[in-house]
Amino acid sequence: MNVHEYQAKELLRRYGIAVPDGRVASTAVEAEGIFGALNAPVVAVKAQIHAGGRGKAGGIKLATSPAESRAAAEGILGKTLVTHQTGPAGRLVRKVWVEAGTRPEREFYVGIVIDREAQRPVLMVSPAGGMDIEEVAAKTPGKIFREVIGSWGLQPFQVRKIARALGLDAALAKQAQPLLASLCRLFVELDCSMVEINPLAVAGGRLIALDAKLNFDDRALFRHPEIEAMRDEHEEDPAEREAAKIGISYISLDGNIGCMVNGAGLAMSTMDVIKLHGGAPANFLDVGGGATKEQVTAAFRLLLGNANVKAILVNIFGGIMKCDIIANGVIAAARELKMTVPVVVRLEGTNVELGRKLLGESGLALTTATDMDDAAKKIVAAAAGR
């Protein structure tokens, strides 16, 4: 789960990390009033969407008066912002964050993610923070420094290494110790999957977070109802949101072949084989090892709700869920939903022969496949109208 910048900054503030003073606004009139309330000569009016690259896309504007603040908000609110992270469809801006302007003297990048190899959080910093951090990572990776965070937390010697890497003087290094320790504590205590401050700026002799992005582990939200309450469903894919409600793992992609698979590993392999044969998956969908007929029907409904889907591949390995039960679910769903797109079904595992027999005798236009290569070839051809 993601949160907006203004929500992320509120959480940083709770952990004692300095952020600029600001207020959130849903209308231009509110943005005008906030300018006076902040008592600052300059404010930044910032679009609130779950994506980076807002500045380059025109989603951040400076204002030096209440009227300019209002005009800036009018130019951002209701606009569909297209950035390198939103995709071509963009994101509709419903709120802006109006904060006191800060003149940074230096900018750094600070982030924490999970290192899968070390099986630990890893703190990453760079002296080249700002809007072009992706370019820095791609072209000059030597400017990014890493410190693995152990179960004992971030240690003073690690902070000293980071301070040297960032070129901090003694006064700033002293500030970095509690700031980075608090950031690591926030990451662990709130079950984050990513924390990013870009930039962490030096302004007026202090370190201050000018932007913030926090992502949370969905499976840990039951421990954090206050974080769950920050969810903005407008920023989430409707199909992904509906899938979560019925216990199905679903991620939208930009292809035209709908995929229904049981097991994340098999789902990833299925998408790889489709790509190998020249097709493009429209989604990742894992119905789980114990999928019911109702979940299979719901999964088909999700796939058919995507207008780009031209064909559907069902790839099931019957272990916990037997192939005949899946076959009955597919048949029931096909009849109930009156599917008009081609459907290719590949079954393997427990009761596979019975499952294939049920599909063959269903009287429905379902194409069966013997293995993954066969299934991929047939579904790619079906999606192309061959």
C-alpha positions, -999 to 999 in steps of 0.1 A, spaced: 0 0 0 12 35 -9 4 68 8 6 104 -4 35 127 2 16 147 29 7 115 47 43 102 45 56 135 59 32 133 88 46 99 97 82 112 94 72 141 117 60 115 143 94 99 143 111 133 149 123 138 113 122 175 102 98 183 73 86 216 59 54 230 74 24 225 51 -13 218 47 -33 197 22 -59 213 0 -87 199 -22 -97 232 -38 -79 263 -51 -96 285 -25 -81 263 3 -47 266 -13 -50 304 -13 -59 304 24 -30 281 33 -5 305 19 -14 331 46 -15 304 73 21 293 66 34 329 68 62 321 43 74 342 14 73 313 -10 53 281 -10 54 250 -31 21 237 -45 25 200 -51 2 175 -68 -6 145 -46 -6 113 -66 11 79 -60 39 84 -85 72 101 -89 83 126 -115 57 152 -106 80 181 -110 90 173 -145 54 168 -154 43 202 -142 28 189 -109 49 212 -87 46 250 -88 60 278 -67 39 307 -55 48 340 -38 14 353 -29 -21 340 -20 -33 347 -56 -4 328 -71 -10 299 -47 -46 298 -59 -36 300 -95 -11 272 -91 -37 249 -75 -62 257 -102 -36 246 -128 -29 213 -110 -62 202 -94 -83 181 -118 -54 177 -142 -43 142 -153 -6 141 -146 15 118 -168 49 109 -154 74 82 -161 58 62 -133 21 67 -141 21 52 -175 4 69 -205 -30 69 -187 -16 92 -160 -32 100 -126 -60 125 -118 -49 151 -92 -75 154 -65 -54 171 -38 -24 194 -35 1 198 -7 10 234 0 42 237 20 65 265 30 93 269 5 128 258 13 160 269 -4 182 238 -3 220 243 -1 227 206 -9 205 176 -18 209 140 -9 190 108 -16 181 84 13 161 52 9 155 19 26 143 -13 9 145 -50 16 177 -67 3 164 -102 -7 199 -117 -8 209 -103 27 173 -109 39 176 -75 57 166 -39 52 193 -20 34 199 18 37 209 35 5 223 70 2 237 92 -25 253 127 -25 235 132 -59 199 135 -47 171 152 -66 149 146 -96 175 127 -116 183 100 -91 173 72 -115 198 85 -140 225 86 -113 217 49 -105 219 40 -141 250 59 -152 271 64 -120 262 36 -96 294 43 -76 276 74 -62 251 52 -43 263 38 -10 247 9 9 246 -2 45 227 -34 56 206 -29 87 210 -58 112 184 -69 137 203 -46 162 195 -16 141 217 10 124 250 13 142 270 45 149 300 33 128 276 29 98 263 64 102 299 77 103 305 58 70 274 74 55 283 109 67 317 105 50 301 93 18 278 123 18 305 147 27 288 160 59 306 182 83 307 174 120 275 194 128 254 177 101 269 143 109 257 147 144 221 154 131 224 124 107 227 99 136 192 104 151 176 110 117 188 78 101 182 58 132 146 71 134 141 64 97 153 28 102 130 24 132 100 38 112 108 12 84 107 -17 108 79 -6 132 55 3 105 62 -28 83 74 -7 53 85 -22 21 101 10 10 111 44 25 125 71 3 135 107 11 145 125 -21 158 150 -15 170 151 20 183 187 20 206 208 39 189 242 46 198 267 72 222 244 88 198 215 93 187 183 76 152 184 63 131 160 42 117 179 12 99 149 -2 89 115 11 76 82 -3 65 53 19 52 19 8 38 -6 33 35 -44 33 -2 -51 26 0 -83 46 10 -64 78 -17 -38 76 -38 -56 102 -12 -44 127 -16 -8 116 -52 4 113 -40 40 114 -20 33 82 -48 14 66 -70 44 72 -47 64 49 -55 43 18 -67 63 -12 -87 40 -33 -87 66 -62 -50 58 -66 -55 21 -69 -64 0 -99 -101 -9 -95 -95 -45 -106 -66 -50 -82 -87 -35 -54 -116 -59 -62 -93 -89 -64 -79 -82 -30 -114 -82 -15 -121 -117 -28 -86 -131 -19 -71 -132 -54 -36 -118 -61 -39 -96 -92 -17 -71 -110 -28 -53 -142 -4 -52 -171 -6 -37 -206 -9 -68 -228 -40 -85 -243 -38 -121 -230 -56 -126 -197 -39 -151 -174 -55 -172 -147 -30 -194 -128 -27 -210 -94 6 -202 -76 28 -171 -80 58 -191 -94 36 -208 -121 20 -174 -129 54 -158 -135 65 -187 -156 33 -185 -176 38 -149 -184 74 -156 -194 63 -184 -218 37 -162 -233 63 -135 -240 87 -161 -254 61 -170 -280 54 -134 -290 24 -126 -268 18 -100 -241 2 -108 -207 -27 -85 -196 -22 -94 -160 -7 -114 -132 -34 -134 -115 -29 -161 -88 -62 -177 -77 -43 -196 -50 -40 -233 -43 -75 -237 -28 -95 -217 -53 -133 -223 -52 -157 -222 -81 -168 -187 -69 -132 -175 -70 -127 -189 -105 -158 -171 -116 -147 -139 -100 -113 -142 -116 -129 -146 -150 -151 -116 -143 -119 -95 -135 -102 -106 -167 -133 -99 -189 -136 -65 -173 -104 -55 -191 -114 -43 -226 -78 -51 -239 -82 -88 -232 -86 -107 -265 -80 -142 -251 -77 -160 -218 -52 -187 -207 -61 -209 -177 -30 -227 -165 -36 -248 -134 -14 -273 -116 -37 -295 -95 -21 -302 -62 -42 -289 -33 -69 -281 -58 -78 -311 -80 -81 -306 -117 -117 -318 -119 -128 -292 -94 -110 -265 -114 -125 -278 -146 -160 -276 -131 -153 -241 -120 -141 -230 -155 -172 -246 -170 -196 -230 -146 -179 -196 -150 -179 -198 -188 -217 -206 -188 -226 -179 -163 -205 -152 -179 -213 -162 -215 -177 -156 -225 -171 -145 -261 -133 -144 -261 -112 -176 -268 -102 -196 -237 -73 -220 -236 -71 -244 -206 -40 -263 -196 -44 -287 -166 -18 -308 -150 -17 -327 -117 -42 -346 -96 -73 -359 -115 -60 -343 -147 -76 -369 -170 -110 -364 -154 -106 -326 -156 -98 -328 -193 -127 -351 -199 -151 -327 -182 -138 -298 -204 -141 -319 -235 -177 -329 -228 -189 -295 -216 -201 -284 -251 -183 -251 -246 -157 -236 -270 -128 -243 -247 -94 -252 -262 -73 -276 -242 -35 -277 -242 -11 -305 -232 18 -284 -218 29 -248 -213 45 -244 -247 14 -258 -264 -8 -235 -243 13 -204 -250 13 -211 -288 -24 -216 -288 -32 -185 -267 -9 -162 -287 -26 -174 -319 -60 -169 -304 -53 -134 -292 -41 -125 -327 -73 -139 -342 -55 -168 -359 
